[in-house]
């Protein structure tokens, strides 16, 4: 169940990150989900470093760290994806 939850959270965080980032992102949905999972992991780690372990109710501060990390990772990952795909398309022509 833990993996399923990680995939769902990663999917949602990845989509939220794509909505926040201006412009069009070219990475496929499966890669966006992986970036979202990484954003959740990194965001949780940063939240723990700032002393946010868990709170009662909705843990807004931890979620903010996760969204910020997901936005950064989706942005950088999409840039890397476009750079990699762009090189492949140039070599094929």
Secondary structure by P-SEA (a helix, b strand, c coil): caaaaaaaaaaaaaaaaaaaccccccccaaaaaaaaaaaaaaaaaaaaaaccccccccaaaaaaaaaaaaaaaaaaaaaaaaaaaaaaaaaac
